[in-house]
């Protein structure tokens, strides 16, 4: 395997990680910011509220987008196996 192929595999792997983790991280960040704004307005400073809401949002995203995430991961694994076989 040449150096350029190794770099391509690592670059594709990082792209897959960003595609899979990015939406969950952005959603949990948005929920955290909205929760913090609401807590600041209402002066309720309970840390578990933010944690529970983030947990629910990430769980819902996994239920709804899990098929898409698994498809992306399987496609990347197939590409890696093709490179191994070649």
N, CA, C and O atoms as a GROMACS GRO file, in nm:
protein
  344
    1UNK      N    1   0.085  -0.117   0.000
    1UNK     CA    2   0.000   0.000   0.000
    1UNK      C    3   0.090   0.124   0.000
    1UNK      O    4   0.184   0.134   0.079
    2UNK      N    5   0.060   0.214  -0.088
    2UNK     CA    6   0.140   0.335  -0.100
    2UNK      C    7   0.098   0.439   0.003
    2UNK      O    8  -0.009   0.430   0.064
    3UNK      N    9   0.184   0.537   0.020
    3UNK     CA   10   0.158   0.643   0.119
    3UNK      C   11   0.033   0.722   0.084
    3UNK      O   12  -0.043   0.760   0.174
    4UNK      N   13   0.010   0.746  -0.043
    4UNK     CA   14  -0.109   0.823  -0.081
    4UNK      C   15  -0.236   0.747  -0.049
    4UNK      O   16  -0.336   0.808  -0.011
    5UNK      N   17  -0.235   0.615  -0.063
    5UNK     CA   18  -0.352   0.535  -0.029
    5UNK      C   19  -0.379   0.540   0.121
    5UNK      O   20  -0.495   0.548   0.163
    6UNK      N   21  -0.274   0.535   0.201
    6UNK     CA   22  -0.290   0.541   0.347
    6UNK      C   23  -0.348   0.675   0.387
    6UNK      O   24  -0.438   0.682   0.471
    7UNK      N   25  -0.298   0.782   0.327
    7UNK     CA   26  -0.350   0.916   0.357
    7UNK      C   27  -0.496   0.926   0.315
    7UNK      O   28  -0.577   0.984   0.388
    8UNK      N   29  -0.531   0.870   0.200
    8UNK     CA   30  -0.670   0.871   0.155
    8UNK      C   31  -0.761   0.794   0.250
    8UNK      O   32  -0.872   0.838   0.278
    9UNK      N   33  -0.714   0.679   0.300
    9UNK     CA   34  -0.794   0.600   0.394
    9UNK      C   35  -0.818   0.679   0.523
    9UNK      O   36  -0.930   0.682   0.574
   10UNK      N   37  -0.712   0.742   0.576
   10UNK     CA   38  -0.728   0.820   0.698
   10UNK      C   39  -0.819   0.940   0.675
   10UNK      O   40  -0.902   0.973   0.760
   11UNK      N   41  -0.804   1.007   0.561
   11UNK     CA   42  -0.889   1.123   0.531
   11UNK      C   43  -1.035   1.081   0.520
   11UNK      O   44  -1.124   1.148   0.573
   12UNK      N   45  -1.060   0.969   0.452
   12UNK     CA   46  -1.197   0.920   0.440
   12UNK      C   47  -1.252   0.878   0.576
   12UNK      O   48  -1.370   0.900   0.604
   13UNK      N   49  -1.168   0.819   0.660
   13UNK     CA   50  -1.212   0.780   0.794
   13UNK      C   51  -1.251   0.899   0.879
   13UNK      O   52  -1.351   0.896   0.950
   14UNK      N   53  -1.171   1.005   0.871
   14UNK     CA   54  -1.204   1.126   0.946
   14UNK      C   55  -1.332   1.189   0.891
   14UNK      O   56  -1.413   1.241   0.967
   15UNK      N   57  -1.350   1.184   0.760
   15UNK     CA   58  -1.474   1.235   0.700
   15UNK      C   59  -1.596   1.157   0.748
   15UNK      O   60  -1.701   1.215   0.774
   16UNK      N   61  -1.582   1.026   0.759
   16UNK     CA   62  -1.693   0.943   0.808
   16UNK      C   63  -1.725   0.979   0.953
   16UNK      O   64  -1.842   0.990   0.989
   17UNK      N   65  -1.623   0.996   1.034
   17UNK     CA   66  -1.645   1.031   1.174
   17UNK      C   67  -1.715   1.166   1.186
   17UNK      O   68  -1.807   1.182   1.267
   18UNK      N   69  -1.674   1.262   1.105
   18UNK     CA   70  -1.737   1.394   1.109
   18UNK      C   71  -1.882   1.385   1.062
   18UNK      O   72  -1.971   1.446   1.122
   19UNK      N   73  -1.907   1.307   0.955
   19UNK     CA   74  -2.045   1.293   0.906
   19UNK      C   75  -2.134   1.223   1.009
   19UNK      O   76  -2.252   1.258   1.021
   20UNK      N   77  -2.081   1.127   1.081
   20UNK     CA   78  -2.162   1.052   1.176
   20UNK      C   79  -2.181   1.126   1.308
   20UNK      O   80  -2.292   1.128   1.363
   21UNK      N   81  -2.076   1.187   1.358
   21UNK     CA   82  -2.084   1.251   1.489
   21UNK      C   83  -2.129   1.397   1.482
   21UNK      O   84  -2.183   1.450   1.578
   22UNK      N   85  -2.106   1.461   1.369
   22UNK     CA   86  -2.138   1.603   1.356
   22UNK      C   87  -2.282   1.641   1.386
   22UNK      O   88  -2.305   1.731   1.466
   23UNK      N   89  -2.379   1.575   1.324
   23UNK     CA   90  -2.518   1.613   1.352
   23UNK      C   91  -2.557   1.596   1.498
   23UNK      O   92  -2.629   1.680   1.554
   24UNK      N   93  -2.511   1.488   1.561
   24UNK     CA   94  -2.544   1.467   1.702
   24UNK      C   95  -2.481   1.575   1.789
   24UNK      O   96  -2.545   1.626   1.881
   25UNK      N   97  -2.357   1.609   1.761
   25UNK     CA   98  -2.289   1.711   1.840
   25UNK      C   99  -2.354   1.848   1.821
   25UNK      O  100  -2.371   1.923   1.917
   26UNK      N  101  -2.390   1.880   1.698
   26UNK     CA  102  -2.455   2.009   1.673
   26UNK      C  103  -2.592   2.017   1.740
   26UNK      O  104  -2.628   2.120   1.796
   27UNK      N  105  -2.669   1.907   1.734
   27UNK     CA  106  -2.800   1.907   1.800
   27UNK      C  107  -2.786   1.919   1.951
   27UNK      O  108  -2.860   1.995   2.014
   28UNK      N  109  -2.694   1.846   2.009
   28UNK     CA  110  -2.679   1.853   2.154
   28UNK      C  111  -2.627   1.991   2.195
   28UNK      O  112  -2.663   2.041   2.302
   29UNK      N  113  -2.542   2.053   2.113
   29UNK     CA  114  -2.495   2.187   2.143
   29UNK      C  115  -2.610   2.288   2.137
   29UNK      O  116  -2.622   2.375   2.223
   30UNK      N  117  -2.694   2.276   2.034
   30UNK     CA  118  -2.808   2.367   2.021
   30UNK      C  119  -2.904   2.351   2.139
   30UNK      O  120  -2.953   2.450   2.193
   31UNK      N  121  -2.930   2.227   2.178
   31UNK     CA  122  -3.018   2.204   2.292
   31UNK      C  123  -2.956   2.261   2.419
   31UNK      O  124  -3.027   2.319   2.502
   32UNK      N  125  -2.825   2.245   2.436
   32UNK     CA  126  -2.757   2.299   2.552
   32UNK      C  127  -2.765   2.450   2.559
   32UNK      O  128  -2.788   2.507   2.666
   33UNK      N  129  -2.747   2.516   2.445
   33UNK     CA  130  -2.755   2.663   2.442
   33UNK      C  131  -2.897   2.710   2.472
   33UNK      O  132  -2.917   2.803   2.550
   34UNK      N  133  -2.996   2.646   2.410
   34UNK     CA  134  -3.135   2.685   2.436
   34UNK      C  135  -3.173   2.661   2.582
   34UNK      O  136  -3.241   2.743   2.643
   35UNK      N  137  -3.129   2.550   2.636
   35UNK     CA  138  -3.158   2.521   2.776
   35UNK      C  139  -3.090   2.623   2.867
   35UNK      O  140  -3.149   2.668   2.966
   36UNK      N  141  -2.968   2.660   2.835
   36UNK     CA  142  -2.897   2.759   2.916
   36UNK      C  143  -2.966   2.894   2.911
   36UNK      O  144  -2.974   2.964   3.012
   37UNK      N  145  -3.016   2.931   2.793
   37UNK     CA  146  -3.089   3.058   2.782
   37UNK      C  147  -3.217   3.054   2.865
   37UNK      O  148  -3.248   3.149   2.938
   38UNK      N  149  -3.291   2.945   2.854
   38UNK     CA  150  -3.414   2.932   2.932
   38UNK      C  151  -3.385   2.931   3.081
   38UNK      O  152  -3.458   2.991   3.160
   39UNK      N  153  -3.278   2.861   3.122
   39UNK     CA  154  -3.243   2.858   3.263
   39UNK      C  155  -3.198   2.995   3.312
   39UNK      O  156  -3.224   3.031   3.427
   40UNK      N  157  -3.130   3.071   3.229
   40UNK     CA  158  -3.087   3.205   3.269
   40UNK      C  159  -3.206   3.298   3.285
   40UNK      O  160  -3.208   3.382   3.375
   41UNK      N  161  -3.306   3.284   3.197
   41UNK     CA  162  -3.424   3.370   3.204
   41UNK      C  163  -3.508   3.335   3.326
   41UNK      O  164  -3.557   3.424   3.396
   42UNK      N  165  -3.524   3.206   3.352
   42UNK     CA  166  -3.608   3.164   3.464
   42UNK      C  167  -3.532   3.151   3.595
   42UNK      O  168  -3.592   3.124   3.699
   43UNK      N  169  -3.402   3.168   3.592
   43UNK     CA  170  -3.314   3.157   3.708
   43UNK      C  171  -3.323   3.020   3.775
   43UNK      O  172  -3.311   3.009   3.897
   44UNK      N  173  -3.343   2.919   3.695
   44UNK     CA  174  -3.338   2.781   3.742
   44UNK      C  175  -3.205   2.725   3.696
   44UNK      O  176  -3.182   2.712   3.575
   45UNK      N  177  -3.117   2.691   3.788
   45UNK     CA  178  -2.983   2.646   3.752
   45UNK      C  179  -2.964   2.502   3.794
   45UNK      O  180  -2.882   2.472   3.882
   46UNK      N  181  -3.038   2.415   3.734
   46UNK     CA  182  -3.027   2.272   3.761
   46UNK      C  183  -2.954   2.206   3.644
   46UNK      O  184  -2.999   2.214   3.530
   47UNK      N  185  -2.842   2.141   3.672
   47UNK     CA  186  -2.759   2.085   3.566
   47UNK      C  187  -2.821   1.962   3.503
   47UNK      O  188  -2.793   1.932   3.387
   48UNK      N  189  -2.903   1.890   3.575
   48UNK     CA  190  -2.959   1.767   3.521
   48UNK      C  191  -3.060   1.794   3.410
   48UNK      O  192  -3.081   1.708   3.324
   49UNK      N  193  -3.124   1.909   3.411
   49UNK     CA  194  -3.221   1.941   3.306
   49UNK      C  195  -3.152   1.943   3.170
   49UNK      O  196  -3.201   1.882   3.074
   50UNK      N  197  -3.041   2.011   3.161
   50UNK     CA  198  -2.967   2.018   3.036
   50UNK      C  199  -2.918   1.880   2.994
   50UNK      O  200  -2.927   1.845   2.876
   51UNK      N  201  -2.867   1.803   3.089
   51UNK     CA  202  -2.815   1.670   3.058
   51UNK      C  203  -2.926   1.579   3.006
   51UNK      O  204  -2.906   1.507   2.908
   52UNK      N  205  -3.041   1.580   3.071
   52UNK     CA  206  -3.152   1.493   3.030
   52UNK      C  207  -3.201   1.531   2.891
   52UNK      O  208  -3.226   1.444   2.808
   53UNK      N  209  -3.214   1.661   2.865
   53UNK     CA  210  -3.261   1.704   2.732
   53UNK      C  211  -3.162   1.665   2.622
   53UNK      O  212  -3.202   1.620   2.515
   54UNK      N  213  -3.033   1.682   2.649
   54UNK     CA  214  -2.932   1.641   2.550
   54UNK      C  215  -2.937   1.490   2.528
   54UNK      O  216  -2.927   1.444   2.414
   55UNK      N  217  -2.952   1.415   2.634
   55UNK     CA  218  -2.959   1.270   2.624
   55UNK      C  219  -3.080   1.226   2.540
   55UNK      O  220  -3.069   1.135   2.458
   56UNK      N  221  -3.193   1.291   2.561
   56UNK     CA  222  -3.314   1.258   2.484
   56UNK      C  223  -3.296   1.293   2.337
   56UNK      O  224  -3.334   1.214   2.250
   57UNK      N  225  -3.238   1.409   2.308
   57UNK     CA  226  -3.219   1.451   2.169
   57UNK      C  227  -3.123   1.357   2.097
   57UNK      O  228  -3.150   1.316   1.984
   58UNK      N  229  -3.013   1.322   2.161
   58UNK     CA  230  -2.917   1.232   2.097
   58UNK      C  231  -2.979   1.094   2.079
   58UNK      O  232  -2.958   1.029   1.976
   59UNK      N  233  -3.056   1.047   2.178
   59UNK     CA  234  -3.124   0.919   2.164
   59UNK      C  235  -3.223   0.918   2.050
   59UNK      O  236  -3.229   0.822   1.973
   60UNK      N  237  -3.302   1.025   2.037
   60UNK     CA  238  -3.396   1.035   1.926
   60UNK      C  239  -3.324   1.039   1.791
   60UNK      O  240  -3.369   0.978   1.694
   61UNK      N  241  -3.212   1.111   1.787
   61UNK     CA  242  -3.136   1.116   1.663
   61UNK      C  243  -3.084   0.978   1.627
   61UNK      O  244  -3.085   0.940   1.510
   62UNK      N  245  -3.038   0.903   1.725
   62UNK     CA  246  -2.988   0.768   1.698
   62UNK      C  247  -3.100   0.677   1.648
   62UNK      O  248  -3.078   0.593   1.561
   63UNK      N  249  -3.219   0.693   1.704
   63UNK     CA  250  -3.332   0.611   1.659
   63UNK      C  251  -3.373   0.649   1.518
   63UNK      O  252  -3.398   0.562   1.434
   64UNK      N  253  -3.379   0.778   1.490
   64UNK     CA  254  -3.425   0.825   1.359
   64UNK      C  255  -3.315   0.810   1.254
   64UNK      O  256  -3.341   0.763   1.143
   65UNK      N  257  -3.192   0.850   1.287
   65UNK     CA  258  -3.085   0.850   1.188
   65UNK      C  259  -2.991   0.732   1.196
   65UNK      O  260  -2.889   0.730   1.128
   66UNK      N  261  -3.022   0.634   1.279
   66UNK     CA  262  -2.934   0.519   1.295
   66UNK      C  263  -2.912   0.440   1.167
   66UNK      O  264  -2.802   0.392   1.141
   67UNK      N  265  -3.018   0.427   1.088
   67UNK     CA  266  -3.007   0.354   0.961
   67UNK      C  267  -2.911   0.425   0.866
   67UNK      O  268  -2.829   0.360   0.800
   68UNK      N  269  -2.922   0.556   0.859
   68UNK     CA  270  -2.833   0.635   0.774
   68UNK      C  271  -2.689   0.623   0.823
   68UNK      O  272  -2.597   0.609   0.742
   69UNK      N  273  -2.669   0.630   0.954
   69UNK     CA  274  -2.536   0.620   1.010
   69UNK      C  275  -2.474   0.484   0.983
   69UNK      O  276  -2.358   0.473   0.946
   70UNK      N  277  -2.553   0.380   1.001
   70UNK     CA  278  -2.504   0.245   0.975
   70UNK      C  279  -2.470   0.225   0.828
   70UNK      O  280  -2.372   0.159   0.795
   71UNK      N  281  -2.551   0.282   0.740
   71UNK     CA  282  -2.523   0.274   0.597
   71UNK      C  283  -2.391   0.338   0.560
   71UNK      O  284  -2.313   0.283   0.483
   72UNK      N  285  -2.365   0.457   0.617
   72UNK     CA  286  -2.237   0.524   0.591
   72UNK      C  287  -2.120   0.442   0.643
   72UNK      O  288  -2.017   0.431   0.576
   73UNK      N  289  -2.135   0.387   0.760
   73UNK     CA  290  -2.027   0.308   0.819
   73UNK      C  291  -2.003   0.179   0.740
   73UNK      O  292  -1.888   0.138   0.723
   74UNK      N  293  -2.110   0.117   0.692
   74UNK     CA  294  -2.094  -0.004   0.611
   74UNK      C  295  -2.027   0.027   0.478
   74UNK      O  296  -1.945  -0.051   0.430
   75UNK      N  297  -2.062   0.139   0.418
   75UNK     CA  298  -2.000   0.178   0.291
   75UNK      C  299  -1.850   0.200   0.308
   75UNK      O  300  -1.771   0.158   0.224
   76UNK      N  301  -1.812   0.265   0.416
   76UNK     CA  302  -1.670   0.287   0.442
   76UNK      C  303  -1.598   0.154   0.469
   76UNK      O  304  -1.486   0.133   0.422
   77UNK      N  305  -1.662   0.065   0.542
   77UNK     CA  306  -1.602  -0.066   0.570
   77UNK      C  307  -1.585  -0.146   0.441
   77UNK      O  308  -1.485  -0.214   0.423
   78UNK      N  309  -1.684  -0.138   0.351
   78UNK     CA  310  -1.671  -0.208   0.223
   78UNK      C  311  -1.554  -0.154   0.142
   78UNK      O  312  -1.479  -0.231   0.081
   79UNK      N  313  -1.538  -0.022   0.142
   79UNK     CA  314  -1.425   0.037   0.072
   79UNK      C  315  -1.292  -0.012   0.130
   79UNK      O  316  -1.199  -0.042   0.055
   80UNK      N  317  -1.284  -0.020   0.262
   80UNK     CA  318  -1.162  -0.069   0.324
   80UNK      C  319  -1.136  -0.215   0.289
   80UNK      O  320  -1.022  -0.253   0.261
   81UNK      N  321  -1.240  -0.296   0.290
   81UNK     CA  322  -1.224  -0.436   0.255
   81UNK      C  323  -1.184  -0.455   0.109
   81UNK      O  324  -1.108  -0.546   0.076
   82UNK      N  325  -1.235  -0.369   0.022
   82UNK     CA  326  -1.194  -0.374  -0.118
   82UNK      C  327  -1.045  -0.340  -0.132
   82UNK      O  328  -0.975  -0.401  -0.214
   83UNK      N  329  -0.997  -0.244  -0.054
   83UNK     CA  330  -0.856  -0.210  -0.059
   83UNK      C  331  -0.770  -0.323  -0.006
   83UNK      O  332  -0.660  -0.347  -0.056
   84UNK      N  333  -0.819  -0.393   0.095
   84UNK     CA  334  -0.743  -0.505   0.151
   84UNK      C  335  -0.735  -0.617   0.049
   84UNK      O  336  -0.631  -0.680   0.032
   85UNK      N  337  -0.848  -0.643  -0.018
   85UNK     CA  338  -0.854  -0.752  -0.115
   85UNK      C  339  -0.767  -0.724  -0.238
   85UNK      O  340  -0.710  -0.816  -0.297
   86UNK      N  341  -0.756  -0.597  -0.276
   86UNK     CA  342  -0.680  -0.560  -0.398
   86UNK      C  343  -0.532  -0.576  -0.384
   86UNK      O  344  -0.458  -0.549  -0.478
   0.00000   0.00000   0.00000
